[in-house]
Amino acid sequence: MNKRYSTFRFSGLLFLSLFLTLGAMAQSVIRGSVKNLNGQPLMGASVLDQATNKGTTTDNNGIYSLNVLPGKHTLIISYVGFAPQTIIT
């Protein structure tokens, strides 16, 4: 009985590690930057994937990184005082 348990436990851990690896490989990263018309970075701008409602904000240099599934995405970028912009990746 003890051997059966350890085999199941090992199989479960192997399955879990394979599942996590496959899940990590199935994602892409969209990176970019948000700047105003003068080329200055916009810190704290919102970047939202329209289909999944996943989002992030830009860092101090206006740079963002968003984990998504592979494929085309429509991003909505918004910032206080500016009209929202839509881009397709």
Secondary structure, DSSP 8 states (H G I E B T S, - for coil): -HHHHHHHHHHHHHHHHHHHHHHHHT-EEEEEE-B-TTS-B-TT-EEEETTT--EEE--TTSEEEEEE-SS--EEEEE-TTS--EEEE-
